[in-house]
């Protein structure tokens, strides 16, 4: 029986991946941050409650594992947490890599992000598109990925990297605000909505991770994993409105003043350690192109997404309704 450690196994992606591995008969261990008294709403055989920055705890979690899938990250803040972001995204990743090498792990699958490419200028972008991180999260994820590759070259530890496309599906609450604002007719487009966005359904991304865990061609490679469809942001908003049965939003405000305001908020709040109420990462939703090719994963891994963008929107909105969130 294959023994798999999933760091961050109680997050959105982690819970879905753990459930999939469990259904495949894998023996699954989760490393999750917490005191050990939270709800254990995952299918793991065991949970190690620890901070990814705790080297000894990470070592204990990795011991005895055949495969490690590293999902833990510090995510979506406005720069007020610089020390924490580096500690979790960079130092924590290296704790995992060193422990994996020490214990002879057969495969490490490291979760990076399409954000290492930032606002892409070529449509669609691919794994060879130049790096262009635009915020603290993307910068630290890029540093972590580069350290992973350097460690792979130095030690020969079998490593694959997944750069997942933006996720949606049952259990996701990051997109909930967008759905709610459209549902209640409060959504206001910042700018013209003429940038590309490419959501991916959670089950497709989980399938990509599973392929990277086992496919021999995945070692030493990075893969963009997600759906094939990218649409203009304004079209995505219309698709969600149609699914929710409400009129498409009509109101817009100019982008440039909002970007300036976000920069000003960061400049005032970050030096004081205060999370900015509006920051450039949040505004980037309206500003950055995110359109990517999954051709490499298709060619090497045989990866094929099963869910269309319309499927993803429908199934996500159904879950929101069922949970009373809309």
C-alpha positions in Angstrom: 0.0 0.0 0.0 1.4 3.4 -1.0 1.8 5.8 1.9 1.2 9.4 1.1 1.8 12.5 3.2 -0.3 15.6 2.2 0.9 18.8 3.8 -2.0 21.2 4.0 -4.4 18.3 3.7 -7.2 20.1 5.4 -7.4 23.0 3.0 -9.7 23.1 0.0 -7.4 21.3 -2.5 -6.0 19.1 0.3 -9.3 17.8 1.4 -10.3 16.8 -2.1 -6.9 15.2 -2.8 -7.0 13.2 0.4 -10.5 12.0 -0.4 -9.3 10.8 -3.8 -6.2 9.1 -2.5 -8.3 7.4 0.2 -10.7 6.1 -2.5 -7.7 4.6 -4.3 -6.7 2.6 -1.3 -3.7 4.8 -0.4 -2.6 5.1 3.3 -2.8 8.9 3.8 -1.3 11.1 6.5 -2.0 14.8 6.7 0.1 17.5 8.1 -2.1 20.4 9.2 -1.5 23.5 11.3 -3.5 23.6 14.5 -3.7 22.6 18.1 -5.2 19.2 17.3 -8.7 20.0 18.6 -10.3 21.2 15.4 -12.7 19.2 13.2 -11.1 16.3 11.5 -13.2 16.6 8.3 -10.9 14.6 6.0 -10.4 11.0 5.2 -6.8 10.7 6.3 -5.6 7.7 8.3 -3.7 10.1 10.6 -3.2 13.8 11.2 0.0 15.4 12.4 -0.8 18.8 13.9 2.2 21.0 13.3 3.5 24.2 11.7 5.4 23.6 8.4 8.1 25.8 9.9 8.8 23.3 12.7 11.6 21.2 11.2 11.4 18.4 13.7 7.6 18.0 13.3 7.9 18.0 9.5 10.5 15.3 9.8 8.2 13.1 11.9 5.4 13.6 9.4 7.5 12.6 6.5 9.1 9.5 8.1 7.8 6.3 6.6 6.1 7.9 3.6 6.5 6.8 0.0 5.2 10.0 -1.5 4.9 13.6 -0.3 2.5 16.1 -1.8 3.4 19.6 -0.5 0.4 22.0 -0.6 1.0 24.2 2.4 1.3 27.9 1.6 0.8 31.4 3.0 -1.9 32.7 0.7 -3.7 35.9 -0.4 -2.6 38.7 1.9 -1.6 42.2 1.1 2.0 42.2 2.3 1.6 42.7 6.0 2.9 39.2 6.7 6.3 39.3 4.9 8.1 37.3 7.5 5.4 34.7 7.8 5.1 34.4 4.0 8.9 33.6 3.6 8.8 31.3 6.6 5.9 29.2 5.3 6.4 29.3 1.6 10.2 29.2 1.4 11.6 27.8 4.6 8.7 25.4 5.2 9.1 24.0 1.7 12.8 23.3 2.3 11.9 21.6 5.6 9.7 19.2 3.5 12.4 18.7 0.9 15.2 17.9 3.3 13.0 15.5 5.3 12.0 13.8 2.1 15.6 13.3 1.1 16.5 12.1 4.5 13.8 9.5 4.6 14.2 8.2 1.0 10.8 9.4 -0.3 10.1 8.0 -3.7 8.4 11.1 -5.1 7.7 14.7 -4.0 5.0 16.7 -5.8 5.3 20.4 -4.9 2.4 22.7 -5.4 3.5 26.0 -6.9 1.2 28.5 -8.6 0.5 30.0 -12.1 1.2 33.2 -10.2 4.9 32.7 -10.7 4.2 33.9 -14.3 2.3 37.0 -13.0 0.3 39.0 -15.5 1.0 37.0 -18.7 1.4 38.8 -22.0 1.4 35.8 -24.3 -2.0 34.1 -24.7 -2.0 31.3 -23.8 1.1 31.2 -21.6 2.9 27.9 -20.8 5.5 26.5 -18.4 8.3 28.2 -20.3 6.7 31.7 -20.1 9.1 34.0 -18.2 8.6 34.4 -14.5 6.9 37.7 -13.6 5.7 37.6 -9.9 3.7 40.6 -9.0 3.2 40.4 -5.2 4.6 38.9 -2.1 2.8 35.6 -2.4 3.9 35.1 -6.0 7.5 36.1 -5.1 7.8 33.6 -2.3 6.2 30.8 -4.2 8.7 31.4 -7.0 11.6 31.4 -4.6 10.3 28.1 -3.1 10.0 26.5 -6.6 13.5 27.6 -7.6 14.9 26.1 -4.3 13.0 22.9 -5.0 14.6 22.6 -8.5 18.0 23.3 -7.0 17.5 20.7 -4.4 16.4 18.2 -7.0 19.5 18.8 -9.0 21.8 18.6 -6.0 20.3 15.4 -4.4 18.5 13.6 -7.2 15.3 13.5 -5.1 12.5 12.7 -7.6 10.4 15.9 -7.8 7.4 17.1 -9.9 6.0 20.6 -9.7 2.3 21.5 -10.3 1.3 25.0 -11.1 -2.5 24.8 -10.6 -4.9 27.1 -12.4 -7.4 29.0 -10.2 -9.7 26.6 -8.5 -13.4 26.3 -7.9 -15.7 23.6 -6.7 -17.5 22.2 -3.7 -15.8 23.4 -0.5 -14.3 26.5 -2.1 -15.1 29.8 -0.4 -12.6 32.0 -2.2 -14.9 32.5 -5.2 -17.9 32.8 -2.9 -17.7 36.5 -2.6 -17.8 36.9 -6.4 -20.9 34.6 -6.6 -22.6 36.4 -3.7 -22.0 39.9 -5.1 -23.4 38.8 -8.5 -26.4 37.1 -6.8 -27.3 40.1 -4.8 -26.6 42.5 -7.7 -23.8 44.3 -5.9 -20.9 43.4 -8.2 -19.1 46.3 -9.8 -16.5 45.7 -12.5 -13.2 47.4 -11.9 -12.0 48.3 -15.4 -13.4 46.9 -18.6 -13.3 43.2 -17.6 -11.1 42.6 -20.7 -8.5 40.4 -19.1 -8.5 36.7 -19.2 -9.5 34.4 -16.4 -9.2 30.6 -16.3 -11.0 28.7 -13.5 -10.4 25.0 -13.1 -12.7 22.5 -11.5 -11.2 20.9 -8.4 -11.6 17.3 -9.5 -9.6 18.0 -12.6 -6.7 19.5 -10.7 -6.7 16.6 -8.2 -6.5 14.2 -11.1 -3.4 16.1 -12.3 -1.7 15.8 -8.9 -2.4 12.1 -8.9 -0.8 11.7 -12.3 2.3 13.6 -11.1 2.6 11.2 -8.1 2.9 8.2 -10.3 3.8 8.9 -13.9 7.5 8.3 -14.6 7.6 11.2 -17.1 6.6 13.7 -14.4 9.9 13.6 -12.6 12.0 16.7 -13.1 9.1 18.5 -14.8 6.7 21.4 -14.0 3.1 21.2 -15.2 0.3 23.7 -15.5 -2.8 21.8 -14.5 -6.4 22.9 -14.9 -9.2 23.3 -17.5 -8.7 24.3 -21.1 -11.1 27.2 -21.2 -10.1 30.8 -20.5 -12.6 33.7 -21.0 -12.6 37.4 -20.6 -13.5 38.4 -17.0 -16.6 40.1 -18.1 -17.8 37.0 -19.9 -17.1 34.9 -16.8 -19.3 37.3 -14.7 -22.0 36.9 -17.3 -21.8 33.1 -17.2 -22.1 33.2 -13.4 -25.1 35.6 -13.5 -26.8 33.3 -16.1 -26.3 30.3 -13.8 -27.6 32.2 -10.8 -30.6 33.5 -12.8 -29.9 37.2 -12.3 -29.2 40.0 -14.7 -25.6 40.5 -15.6 -23.9 43.3 -13.7 -23.8 46.6 -15.6 -21.8 49.0 -13.3 -18.1 49.7 -13.8 -15.5 52.0 -12.3 -12.1 52.9 -13.7 -9.2 50.7 -12.9 -6.4 53.2 -12.5 -7.7 55.1 -9.4 -8.4 51.7 -7.7 -4.8 50.6 -8.4 -3.5 53.8 -7.0 -5.7 53.5 -3.9 -4.5 50.0 -3.3 -0.9 51.0 -3.6 -1.5 53.9 -1.1 -3.1 51.5 1.4 -0.2 49.1 1.2 2.3 51.9 1.7 0.5 53.1 4.8 -0.5 49.8 6.4 2.3 47.3 5.6 5.1 49.2 7.5 2.8 49.1 10.6 2.0 45.4 10.2 -1.6 46.1 9.4 -3.4 44.1 6.7 -4.5 46.7 4.1 -8.3 46.8 3.5 -7.5 47.0 -0.2 -4.3 45.9 -1.8 -2.7 45.3 -5.2 -3.1 41.5 -5.0 -6.9 41.9 -4.6 -7.1 44.4 -7.4 -5.0 42.1 -9.7 -8.2 40.0 -10.1 -9.4 42.8 -12.4 -6.0 43.6 -13.9 -4.0 40.5 -14.7 -4.3 38.1 -17.6 -4.5 34.4 -16.5 -4.7 32.3 -19.6 -2.6 29.1 -19.9 -2.0 26.1 -22.1 -2.2 22.6 -20.5 -0.6 21.0 -23.6 2.5 19.8 -21.8 0.4 17.9 -19.2 -1.7 16.5 -22.0 1.3 15.3 -24.0 3.5 13.9 -21.2 1.0 12.8 -18.6 -2.1 12.0 -20.7 -4.0 14.6 -18.6 -7.4 15.5 -19.9 -9.9 17.7 -17.9 -13.3 16.2 -17.6 -15.2 19.3 -16.6 -16.0 22.3 -18.7 -16.0 25.9 -17.4 -19.8 25.8 -17.4 -19.7 22.5 -15.4 -17.4 24.2 -12.9 -19.7 27.2 -12.4 -22.8 25.0 -12.2 -21.4 22.5 -9.7 -19.8 25.3 -7.5 -23.0 27.3 -7.4 -25.0 24.2 -6.6 -22.8 23.5 -3.6 -23.1 27.1 -2.4 -26.9 26.8 -2.6 -27.0 23.5 -0.8 -24.8 24.9 2.0 -27.0 27.9 2.3 -24.2 30.2 1.3 -26.1 31.9 -1.5 
